[in-house]
């Protein structure tokens, strides 16, 4: 008999964002210009995890929304990742020279301090996110 997934571990399903163009269709695509350093939640310093975010960017270059696409372990680092990218500085994507609403998908990896941490991201257009690392003690 197959295992029944724990409902508490289910990831939320994001609604589509049809008004926001995928970065792969834009030239230049939207970019993360600057983002604060991710912070480990208290008591999780020895944990590893990954959070995938969808960032919706206005034509004016402000962040309209940041949402968790999925995370592992579920919810452990979600709030930390959301906080980092809600405060990020971004540029919009352009279509035929005009800034448009766009979206980026980023993967934020949490690795314990003695092994560093990084942020990397990709979208349909191959956009890579910034590399942020935590200094070793």
C-alpha positions in Angstrom: 0.0 0.0 0.0 1.5 3.4 -1.0 2.3 5.9 1.8 -0.2 8.7 2.3 1.6 12.1 2.4 1.3 14.0 5.7 -1.1 16.9 5.0 1.0 19.2 7.2 3.9 18.7 4.7 2.0 19.7 1.6 3.3 22.7 -0.2 0.8 25.5 -1.1 -0.1 25.9 -4.8 0.5 29.3 -6.1 -2.1 31.0 -8.3 -0.8 31.8 -11.8 0.4 35.3 -12.5 -0.5 35.8 -16.2 0.0 39.6 -16.1 3.7 39.0 -15.3 5.9 37.9 -18.2 8.4 35.1 -17.7 12.0 36.4 -17.8 12.9 34.2 -20.7 10.7 36.2 -23.0 12.3 39.5 -22.1 15.4 41.3 -23.2 16.9 42.3 -20.9 15.2 40.1 -18.3 14.5 41.3 -14.8 17.4 41.2 -12.4 18.1 41.1 -8.7 20.4 44.1 -8.1 20.9 43.8 -4.4 19.5 41.6 -1.6 20.2 41.5 2.1 22.2 38.5 3.6 19.9 35.6 4.5 19.5 35.0 8.2 19.2 31.6 9.8 16.1 31.4 12.1 17.1 30.8 15.7 17.7 27.2 16.5 18.3 26.1 12.9 22.0 26.9 12.6 22.9 23.2 11.9 20.0 22.6 9.5 20.2 22.5 5.7 17.4 23.6 3.5 16.2 25.0 0.2 13.5 27.5 -0.5 12.3 28.3 -4.1 10.6 31.7 -4.5 8.6 33.4 -7.2 9.2 37.1 -7.3 6.7 39.3 -9.1 8.2 42.6 -10.3 6.3 45.7 -11.4 7.2 47.6 -14.6 8.5 50.3 -12.3 11.1 48.0 -10.8 9.5 47.3 -7.4 8.6 44.0 -5.9 4.9 43.4 -6.1 4.9 40.0 -4.4 7.3 37.2 -3.1 5.9 33.7 -2.6 7.2 30.3 -1.7 6.9 27.9 -4.6 8.3 25.0 -2.5 10.7 24.4 0.4 12.6 21.5 2.0 12.3 21.0 4.9 8.8 22.5 4.5 8.4 26.0 6.1 11.7 25.9 8.1 13.4 28.7 6.2 10.4 30.2 4.4 10.0 33.4 6.5 13.8 34.1 6.3 13.8 33.7 2.5 10.7 35.9 2.1 12.2 38.6 4.3 15.4 38.7 2.2 13.7 39.0 -1.1 10.9 41.4 0.0 13.8 43.8 0.8 15.7 43.1 -2.5 16.4 45.8 -5.1 15.4 44.7 -8.6 15.2 46.0 -12.2 12.2 45.1 -14.4 12.3 43.1 -17.6 11.9 44.8 -20.9 9.9 44.0 -24.0 10.8 45.9 -27.1 12.5 48.5 -25.0 9.6 49.0 -22.7 9.7 47.9 -19.0 6.9 45.4 -18.2 5.7 43.4 -15.3 7.8 40.3 -15.0 8.6 37.3 -12.7 11.7 35.5 -11.5 12.1 32.1 -9.8 15.0 31.9 -7.4 16.3 29.0 -5.3 17.8 30.0 -1.9 20.0 27.3 -0.3 20.7 27.3 3.4 23.9 25.5 4.4 25.3 25.6 7.9 27.9 28.3 8.6 30.9 26.1 8.5 30.0 25.0 5.0 28.8 28.5 3.6 25.5 29.3 2.1 24.5 30.5 -1.3 21.6 31.8 -3.3 21.2 30.7 -6.9 18.3 31.1 -9.2 17.1 30.3 -12.6 14.1 31.1 -14.8 13.0 29.8 -18.2 15.5 32.3 -19.6 18.4 31.0 -17.7 18.7 34.0 -15.4 21.1 33.3 -12.5 20.5 34.9 -9.2 23.1 36.6 -7.0 25.5 34.5 -5.0 25.3 35.4 -1.4 27.5 33.6 1.1 27.7 33.6 4.8 31.2 34.1 6.3 32.7 31.2 8.1 33.3 31.8 11.8 
